[in-house]
Amino acid sequence: MTVEGLLRELAPQVLGLLVRRHGQFDACEDAVQEALLAAATQWPVEGVPDSPRAWLLTVASRRLADAWRSESARRRREEAVFVAEVDDAEVPAQDDTLTLLFLCCHPALTPVSQVALTVRAVGGLTTAQVARAFLVPEATMAQRISRAKSRIKAAGARFSLPPEGERDERLRAVLHVLYLIFNEGYTATAGDQLLQGELTGEAIRLTRAVRGLLPADGEVAGLLALMLLTESRRAARSLPDGSLVPLAEQDRSLWDAAAIAEGVKLVSDALSTTRLGSFQLQAAIAAVHAEAPSAAETDWAEIAGLYGLLAQMAPNPVVTLNHAVAVAMVRGPEAGLAMLAELEGDDRVAEHHRVAAVRAHLLEMAGDVAGARESYLRAARLTLSMPEQRYLLAKADRVS
Amino acid sequence: MKYLLMIYMNDQTWVGLSEQERSALMAGHDELQRVTRESGELVDTNALGSPETSSVVRVRDGEPVVTDGPFLEAKEYLAGYYLMDCESRERALELAALIPDSRHCATEVWPVMISAGVDV
């Protein structure tokens, strides 16, 4: 394991232990961040210590003591606690990852803050890395994280698992945040490509950790499967010059067979043994695509059926849009266009470039060249993704 | 001294570019960003969404009024910008000429006032 991988693995353990011992999540999180930074510069030069976790705990504890010492003399009595080296034997067997995730995804925070805090506090990324991945200056990200922590404190959140009655709802919020982290890495098209690939890897790693702790939860399995199946197409979805390759035109030999096999097994097991959920359905749809030997051999009837279920379970405009594409593939473009008409009156999406892009695609299928070109151009004007705009403009050129 | 290099585009021109021209344009931006990042001149750069995605905000009687943008109605619109920190106005003009869009439409070069300092 690389030093960086090791640090990310240890970050939530060290943080959990520190918060358990001293409370004050915000101060502990800062101390752990400083310890991680120190390790990232020292370990590659001086070698990884025999007990890396104890090293991090010792350094983080000292930083915490330093912070308190400089903060106020009345805390002097607490210094004694930190003088001794921390012994690795003290590390409890329990894994605090889930408790930390619940805290970082606290309902008092906006999704943007939940995401930032989660990748730093639980994922062990440095503020600089989080800032680069989300394309904001480091100072902005540092501010965002520190505001998020004050808000958690103000909300009176405790470092413990949420009460039984709230746990399911809070877990949905955690899964949503993990999915946002993944999407940020997968769909972001500007900025540091390498770091964005790291975000998808990070989301998968954290979701795997949650699955290890909650193996019986079908939606956790569904989310992990959805991420693996989506990520399996990474190598095929863009060309070296950054332009996008749509699913139907991708070179399927570039898909990651191991990730597909793992994702398909996960979702199949979950579908047959647990309560149905929207992540499982989305993963099942991704699995149908993944298992088709070619675009032409895709089982669109199966996909249309799954989108129908998804539309009942978690109706939203994006689902309607994808459902319309699947229906068009089964029953023809007119049926798909009729479904799109439902979205026209929906203010949330009427101006969205994907509605125009799908309409263009369906008009092209129906042989309406002028209409398709106009819709492709409209979609190109509305998108905020450069590679997507290039793709749409090229489609507009080719259709005419 | 900082200069704001504002890239103006015309929708007809933009839509009319061929795929190769568009690829060359993107590659040109990558190269310009690489060079100016290395030289320390690049402060910030962004491409903007198209005029259809912009909004205009006015505050009247203390109440914000939001309408569809852009504010200036013209065929040309601000498509993106580079904020460069360069030695001289000449260098800023030289960099503006390296922006690929300048070949298709035009780039405006404005000195940034607040960064100029008291001795200028």
Chai-1 contact restraints between the chains, C-beta under 6 A:
chainA,res_idxA,chainB,res_idxB,connection_type,confidence,min_distance_angstrom,max_distance_angstrom,comment,restraint_id
A,D241,B,S23,contact,1.0,0.0,6.0,A-B,restraint_1
A,R381,B,S50,contact,1.0,0.0,6.0,A-B,restraint_2
A,R381,B,E52,contact,1.0,0.0,6.0,A-B,restraint_3
A,L384,B,G49,contact,1.0,0.0,6.0,A-B,restraint_4
A,R390,B,R22,contact,1.0,0.0,6.0,A-B,restraint_5
A,A394,B,E19,contact,1.0,0.0,6.0,A-B,restraint_6
